[in-house]
Amino acid sequence: MYPAEIVAPMKEDLTSAGFQDCVSVEDVDQVLKETEGTVLMVVNSVCGCAAGMARPGVKMAVSGSKKPTKLATVFAGVDKDATEQARRYMLPYPPSSPSIALFKDGRLVHMLERHNIEGHSAELISENLQAAFDEFVD
């Protein structure tokens, strides 16, 4: 577990862009079970690829005209129970930090795992997500 003061700016990087910080199993369930439409769930992390690629790419993607109904995030290594719950919804994909999942009406429809993020530019991640938004977001 990482100290709250260390991860606070990393959490704020997404919450300031409109992402709901899910810190409990109930938060995750509420977002993923009760949201009609689409949900973008980001498994945030302290790693460099989260800071340099995932978070910037996600923020670019949701700044466009087409974006999911709900934006949410859990933080791996901090909000353990919430992260485990989010990962249950992401099955059959194995746990991955960072990772980005798009759900439509509670069903996983698009997934970016760490290996799809690490070594790729924020722009490429944004383009990938925008293409998924074009396909799945009404």
C-alpha positions in Angstrom: 0.0 0.0 0.0 1.3 3.4 -0.9 0.9 6.4 1.4 -2.1 8.7 0.7 0.1 11.8 0.4 2.2 10.2 -2.4 -0.8 9.1 -4.5 -3.0 12.1 -3.9 -1.7 14.1 -6.9 -1.9 10.9 -9.1 -5.5 10.4 -8.1 -6.3 14.1 -8.6 -4.8 13.9 -12.1 -7.9 11.9 -13.1 -10.5 13.2 -10.6 -9.8 16.8 -11.8 -10.7 15.6 -15.3 -14.1 14.3 -14.1 -13.3 10.8 -13.0 -15.1 9.4 -10.0 -12.6 8.0 -7.4 -14.0 4.6 -6.5 -12.5 3.6 -3.1 -14.8 0.7 -2.1 -16.4 -2.3 -3.5 -19.8 -0.5 -3.3 -18.5 2.4 -5.3 -17.3 0.1 -8.1 -20.6 -1.8 -8.1 -22.6 1.3 -8.2 -20.7 2.7 -11.1 -20.6 -0.5 -13.2 -24.0 -2.0 -12.3 -26.1 1.1 -12.1 -24.9 3.2 -15.0 -26.9 3.0 -18.2 -24.7 3.6 -21.2 -20.9 3.5 -21.1 -18.4 3.6 -18.3 -14.7 4.1 -18.7 -12.9 2.6 -15.8 -9.2 3.3 -15.3 -7.0 1.2 -13.0 -4.5 3.9 -11.9 -1.0 3.2 -10.7 2.2 4.9 -9.5 4.2 3.5 -12.3 5.8 5.6 -15.0 3.6 4.3 -17.8 0.5 5.5 -15.9 2.0 8.9 -15.5 3.5 9.3 -18.9 1.1 7.4 -21.1 -2.2 6.1 -19.5 -3.4 9.2 -17.6 -2.5 11.7 -20.3 -3.9 9.4 -23.0 -7.2 8.9 -21.1 -7.6 12.6 -20.5 -7.0 13.4 -24.2 -9.6 10.8 -25.2 -12.3 12.1 -22.9 -11.7 15.7 -24.0 -13.2 14.9 -27.4 -16.9 15.4 -28.4 -17.7 11.7 -27.9 -17.1 10.3 -24.4 -18.6 7.7 -22.1 -21.6 8.4 -19.9 -19.5 7.9 -16.7 -15.8 8.2 -16.0 -14.4 6.2 -13.0 -11.1 5.1 -11.5 -9.6 2.8 -8.9 -6.0 3.0 -7.6 -4.0 -0.2 -7.6 -1.9 -0.6 -4.4 -4.1 1.9 -2.5 -7.8 1.0 -2.8 -7.2 -2.7 -2.7 -10.8 -3.9 -2.4 -12.1 -1.5 -5.0 -9.4 -2.5 -7.4 -10.0 -6.2 -6.9 -13.8 -5.6 -7.6 -13.1 -3.6 -10.7 -10.8 -6.4 -11.9 -13.6 -8.9 -11.4 -15.6 -7.0 -13.9 -12.6 -7.0 -16.3 -12.4 -10.8 -16.4 -11.2 -12.8 -18.4 -8.3 -10.3 -18.6 -5.7 -10.8 -15.9 -4.9 -8.1 -13.3 -3.0 -5.3 -14.9 -1.8 -1.9 -13.7 -2.4 0.5 -15.3 -5.3 -0.7 -17.4 -8.3 1.0 -19.1 -11.7 -0.7 -19.6 -14.8 0.4 -21.4 -18.1 -1.0 -20.4 -21.5 -0.7 -22.1 -24.6 -1.4 -20.1 -22.4 -3.3 -17.6 -20.6 -5.4 -20.2 -16.9 -5.2 -20.9 -16.5 -4.1 -24.6 -12.9 -2.8 -24.8 -9.8 -3.3 -22.8 -6.3 -1.9 -22.8 -3.9 -3.8 -20.6 -0.5 -2.6 -19.4 1.2 -4.2 -22.4 -1.1 -2.1 -24.6 -0.1 1.0 -22.7 3.6 0.6 -21.8 5.8 1.8 -24.6 3.0 3.5 -26.5 2.4 7.3 -26.7 -0.4 9.0 -24.9 -1.6 10.1 -28.4 -1.8 6.5 -29.5 -3.7 5.5 -26.4 -6.1 8.4 -26.9 -6.7 7.4 -30.5 -7.4 3.8 -29.5 -9.9 4.9 -26.9 -11.5 7.4 -29.3 -12.0 4.6 -31.8 -13.7 2.5 -29.1 -15.9 5.5 -28.2 -16.9 5.8 -31.8 -18.0 2.2 -31.8 -19.7 1.9 -28.4 -20.7 5.3 -27.1 -24.1 6.5 -28.3 
